[in-house]
Structure formats: structure tokens, C-alpha cells
């Protein structure tokens, strides 16, 4: 009986040893496979990153070459064609007179306010769109080179209109006080404020608050709208 128990114990011991040995081998095999898979994955990602970096470097180099070539061609165009500089200057002058650039210079500033002292509240006590148009025309007749009303640049297509009690310049609402800036010879001050003139009449006949000042430095912003040429055509 003792022999049988001893044999059973030996058998169990051998089986346990074999089982433990098998588990250790399996663990090592699994660890090796995981390590190998991780290595493959890392190598694949590294290769992908390198490929993308190589494509980026090529694209960046092409971009630099294109910019360098463009700059060379621009310099050659300017240096080889003196007329291009004159054309650029002429284009700048045209844009200035069309109102497409910010400008500054001497001139006068006219400020108009409604007659707030009147108790009647009649139409003659307020500034009308027609008043603004008349003043703008007088300024043009005096040779001004740039005009704005409350920041709105006056250009060939500018409309000064009234809808009810609202005045619009370039389709933008403007209100009292109306500040008209005009760049030009300051001597026009005397023509604008002369007795019997339109500004004089606004003050004396209608009681509007009108102030005219000379200024050595007036800044007028460019026209922010779009100039259209739907119907006009150049003569060939």
C-alpha cells in the first residue's frame, strides 16, 4: 500500500514538473511572439514616417525653387523693362484718383449739423441729401482731389440719396453731424464760405450749424465698394 502511494506521489510530481515546464516554455514563446510583433509594428510605423517625411522634403524643396524662380523673373521683368515701373506708377495714380487708395493732404473740413435750436421741427431745420450733393459739387468745382462724407469716399459711382429720414452715401447710412473732408487747395475756403454762397445760405437762411475749417493734414480712406464696368468699353 505504501509502495502504491509512493508511486502515485512520484507520478504526480513528474506530472507537475512537466506541466510547469510546459507553461514556462509557452510563456517564453508568447513573449517572443509579442516582442517580434511589436518590432514589426515599430518598423512599419518608422518606415511610414520616413516615407511621408521624404515626400514633405521634396514638396518643400519644389516650393522653395518655385518661389525663387518667381522672384528672379520678377526682378528680370523690372530691370529689363523700364516702362513697367512707369506703368506701376501710372496705375497707382489712376487708383488714387478713382478713390481706391488711402490719401492725405491739405484741404478743408466742413461739418454740418441739424438746427437743434428750432422749436418748429420743420424740414428746413435738418440737413438733406440735396444739401450734401450741392456742397460736393461746389468742392469739385473748386478742384478738390478727394472727398469723403462721414468716412465714405466719394467716387464717380457714388450716390447720395434719402429714404424717408435716412441719408445714404454709397448705400451706407450716415447721420448728423455730417463731416465732409476735401483735399485740395486751402484757398477754396474763401469760395466755399463767400457771402451769398450755398454754405452761407444754409447758415443765414435755414439756421443750420455749419463749420468750415482749414487743415494742413487731412486723411481720407479709400473706397471699400466695388467699381463696376458692365456697360462701359474702351475704344479700339
C-alpha positions in Angstrom: 0.0 0.0 0.0 2.8 2.3 0.9 4.5 1.4 -2.4 1.4 2.3 -4.3 1.1 5.7 -2.5 4.8 6.3 -3.2 4.3 5.6 -6.9 1.3 7.9 -7.1 3.2 10.7 -5.4 6.1 10.2 -7.8 3.7 10.2 -10.8 2.0 13.4 -9.6 5.4 15.0 -9.0 6.5 14.2 -12.5 3.2 15.5 -14.0 3.5 18.7 -12.0 7.1 19.1 -13.2 6.1 18.5 -16.8 3.2 20.9 -16.5 5.3 23.7 -15.0 8.0 23.1 -17.6 5.4 23.3 -20.4 3.9 26.5 -19.0 7.3 28.2 -18.9 8.0 27.2 -22.4 4.6 28.6 -23.5 5.2 31.9 -21.7 8.6 32.3 -23.3 7.2 31.5 -26.7 4.3 34.0 -26.3 6.7 36.7 -25.0 8.9 36.1 -28.0 6.0 36.4 -30.4 4.8 39.7 -28.8 8.3 41.1 -29.0 8.6 40.2 -32.6 5.1 41.6 -33.5 6.0 44.8 -31.6 9.2 45.1 -33.5 7.5 44.6 -36.8 4.9 47.2 -35.9 7.5 49.7 -34.9 9.5 49.1 -38.0 6.4 49.6 -40.1 5.5 52.9 -38.5 9.1 54.1 -38.8 9.1 53.3 -42.5 5.8 55.1 -43.0 7.0 58.2 -41.2 10.2 58.2 -43.2 8.2 57.9 -46.5 6.0 60.9 -45.5 9.0 63.0 -44.4 10.7 62.2 -47.7 7.6 63.4 -49.6 7.3 66.5 -47.5 11.0 67.4 -48.1 10.6 67.0 -51.8 7.4 69.2 -51.9 9.1 71.9 -49.7 12.1 71.9 -52.0 9.9 72.3 -55.0 8.0 75.2 -53.3 11.3 77.0 -52.5 12.5 76.5 -56.1 9.3 77.9 -57.5 9.4 81.0 -55.2 13.0 81.6 -56.0 12.3 81.4 -59.8 9.3 83.7 -59.5 11.4 86.3 -57.7 14.1 86.0 -60.3 11.5 86.5 -63.1 10.0 89.5 -61.3 13.4 91.1 -60.9 14.3 90.5 -64.5 11.0 91.9 -65.7 11.5 95.1 -63.7 15.2 95.6 -64.7 14.7 94.7 -68.3 11.6 96.8 -68.9 11.8 100.4 -67.6 8.3 101.0 -68.8 6.9 98.6 -66.2 7.9 101.0 -63.4 6.2 103.8 -65.2 3.1 101.6 -65.7 3.0 100.8 -62.0 3.3 104.5 -61.1 0.6 105.4 -63.6 -1.7 102.6 -62.2 -1.1 103.9 -58.7 -2.1 107.5 -59.8 -5.2 106.2 -61.5 -6.2 104.2 -58.4 -5.7 107.3 -56.3 -8.0 109.5 -58.5 -10.6 106.7 -58.6 -10.6 106.6 -54.8 -9.1 103.1 -54.4 -6.2 104.1 -52.2 -5.9 105.9 -48.8 -4.8 109.5 -49.3 -3.8 112.5 -47.3 -3.0 116.2 -47.8 -4.1 119.7 -47.1 -7.7 121.0 -47.6 -10.8 121.9 -45.7 -13.3 120.1 -43.4 -17.0 121.1 -43.5 -19.1 120.0 -40.5 -22.9 120.2 -40.9 -25.4 119.7 -38.0 -29.2 119.9 -37.9 -30.7 123.0 -36.3 -31.4 121.7 -32.9 -32.5 125.2 -31.6 -35.6 125.3 -33.7 -38.9 124.6 -31.9 -40.9 124.2 -35.1 -39.3 120.9 -36.3 -39.8 121.7 -39.9 -38.0 120.1 -42.8 -35.8 123.2 -43.3 -34.2 122.6 -39.9 -32.3 119.4 -40.9 -29.6 118.6 -43.4 -30.9 117.0 -46.6 -29.3 114.8 -49.1 -29.6 117.6 -51.7 -27.5 119.8 -49.4 -24.7 117.3 -49.3 -24.8 116.9 -53.1 -24.6 120.6 -53.7 -21.6 121.0 -51.4 -19.9 118.1 -53.0 -20.4 119.7 -56.5 -19.1 123.0 -55.2 -16.0 121.3 -53.9 -15.4 119.6 -57.2 -15.8 122.9 -59.0 -13.0 124.2 -56.8 -10.7 121.5 -58.0 -10.5 119.2 -54.9 -8.8 115.9 -55.5 -10.5 113.7 -52.9 -13.8 114.0 -50.9 -15.4 111.9 -48.1 -18.6 112.2 -46.1 -18.5 110.5 -42.7 -15.8 108.2 -43.9 -17.4 107.3 -47.2 -15.2 108.1 -50.1 -16.8 110.0 -53.0 -16.1 108.1 -56.3 -17.6 108.5 -59.8 -20.3 106.0 -58.9 -21.2 107.4 -55.5 -24.9 108.1 -54.9 -26.1 110.4 -52.1 -29.8 109.5 -51.5 -32.5 109.8 -49.0 -35.0 107.2 -47.9 -37.5 108.7 -45.5 -35.4 110.4 -42.9 -32.3 108.4 -43.6 -29.5 109.6 -45.8 -27.2 107.1 -47.5 -23.8 107.6 -49.1 -22.5 104.6 -51.1 -25.5 102.7 -49.8 -24.3 103.3 -46.2 -26.4 105.2 -43.7 -24.9 108.4 -42.5 -26.2 110.9 -40.0 -25.7 114.3 -38.3 -23.1 115.6 -37.8 -22.0 115.3 -41.4 -18.3 115.7 -41.7 -17.1 116.4 -45.3 -13.4 116.2 -45.9 -11.9 117.7 -49.0 -8.3 117.5 -50.1 -7.2 120.4 -52.3 -6.0 124.0 -52.3 -7.0 125.6 -48.9 -7.7 128.9 -50.8 -11.1 127.3 -51.7 -12.1 128.2 -48.2 -13.0 131.7 -49.3 -15.1 130.4 -52.2 -17.0 127.9 -50.1 -17.8 130.5 -47.3 -18.4 133.5 -49.5 -21.5 135.6 -48.8 -24.3 134.6 -51.0 -22.9 131.1 -51.5 -24.7 127.9 -50.6 -23.0 127.3 -47.3 -23.7 130.9 -46.3 -27.4 130.3 -47.2 -27.6 127.2 -45.1 -26.4 129.2 -42.1 -28.3 132.5 -42.6 -31.5 131.3 -44.2 -32.1 127.9 -42.6 -30.2 128.2 -39.3 -28.2 125.1 -39.8 -25.0 124.7 -37.9 -22.2 124.7 -40.5 -18.5 125.0 -39.6 -15.7 125.2 -42.2 -12.0 124.7 -41.1 -8.7 124.7 -42.9 -6.4 121.7 -42.2 -2.8 121.0 -43.2 -3.2 117.3 -42.9 -6.5 115.5 -43.9 -6.6 111.7 -44.2 -9.3 110.1 -46.4 -9.8 106.4 -46.5 -10.2 104.5 -49.8 -13.5 103.4 -51.3 -14.4 100.0 -49.9 -17.0 99.1 -52.5 -16.6 97.6 -56.0 -16.4 99.7 -59.1 -18.3 98.1 -61.9 -17.8 98.4 -65.7 -20.8 96.5 -67.0 -21.6 98.8 -69.9 -18.5 101.0 -70.5 -16.0 99.7 -73.1 -12.7 101.1 -74.3 -12.4 102.4 -77.9 -10.2 100.2 -80.0 
